[in-house]
Amino acid sequence: MSSMKKPLNDAELSAHEAQRDLAAELLQSVKEMKAGQVQVVSSPVVEPRQKTGTLTARIPQIHQLKLDP
């Protein structure tokens, strides 16, 4: 969905989701990844972690968060 379009309301979203073929979409995505036809998108949340080399699993430990299993 383009960022210029307005968001779908609940009924429109439900209708859109009902028409999707997720298996076909996932298969197409895998084919594109294997063919190298993907583009990595970075995020401001991910950039500091990449710069410091911090693993996602260590973030709660670094911030002293206790996560229940």
HELIX and SHEET records of a PDB file:
HELIX    1   1 ASP A   10  GLN A   19  1                                  10    
HELIX    2   2 LEU A   22  LYS A   34  1                                  13    
HELIX    3   3 VAL A   46  THR A   52  1                                   7    
HELIX    4   4 THR A   56  ARG A   58  5                                   3    
HELIX    5   5 ILE A   59  ILE A   62  1                                   4    
END                                                                             
